[in-house]
Each structure stands twice: as C-alpha cells, then as structure tokens.
Amino acid sequence: MHFITGGSFNGKAKWVRSFYKIEEREDVLWISAYKHQPLPITLHDLGKDFVVLEGAEQWIREISARSDINDFREEWKNVLRNWRLWETERPERILVIIGSDITKGIVPVEKELRSWRDCTGWAFQDIAGLSDRMDLIWYGIGQRLK
C-alpha cells in the first residue's frame, strides 16, 4: 500500500502518474471520489492488479456524515482490512491511496465539518500505519515519509 497526501491542488495525482508511469501502463484502474465514483469496499471484483484510489478524504466525508465516530472508525478499519487483504493475496498487486490533507488550518465552526476533519485525521493515521510507503506532496515536490 502506498499513501500519498498533501495539500489540495498540490500535484498529488500528477506525481503519482509520473512516479508509476501510469500513461505507459494498461493494468491500472484509477477510481476518483472527485468524479463521484463510489468508494470500493473491496477490490476483488475490479479486475486489475494496480488500483489508484483518489480523493480518500471525500469518501471519508461520506462515511462520517452518516455515522457516529465509533461506527466510522469500525467501518473505516473494515475497509482498510479488505484493501490490505486484496493487496497481500498476490505480490504483483499495488494499491495507491491519494488523500488531500484537510487537517491543518482553522478548525471549522460547523460540527459536521469538524467531525469530517477529525475522521480524516484518524483515517489517514490508519492508512499511514498500514502503508509500506508514504509520500507527502507539496507544490508538486514529493517527500518520502515512510
């Protein structure tokens, strides 16, 4: 599992495309929350061994809006377990997760937005913990954290 995070519109997707030479590959499935594609709970039926999930913070927002924090944590950990299982079943499988960091700056006044921010922080910690590699992208420049 490879986790990429950084600010919004800071070049994360472009960095992933370059790092993995996505344009030269035919085995990649790119799923984007920004294009309103649903969160894949399991990756087994997708038919590809290289999956990029873009916009993790948007899927986290959807889950956090319908769940209390405890239910969110359980649901999210279940999703991560499914993804990790898929990836470890075959050594050629690659999962890349891209998520914009929304946890910095002024804390939102609205309860829903605060909850989304908190859930995103916890979820990103969970992803980072399971990831074999993690990169931070700011202004198109990558910094390997793990």
Buried (B, 14 or more C-beta within 10 A) or exposed (E): BBBBBBBEEBBBBEBBBEBBEBEEEEEBBBBBBEEEBEBBEEBEEEEBBBBBBBBBBBBBBEBBEEBEEEEBBEBBBEBBEBBBEBBEEEEEBBBBBBBBBBBEEEEEEEEEBEBBBBBBBBBBEBBBEBBEEBBBBBEEEBEEEE
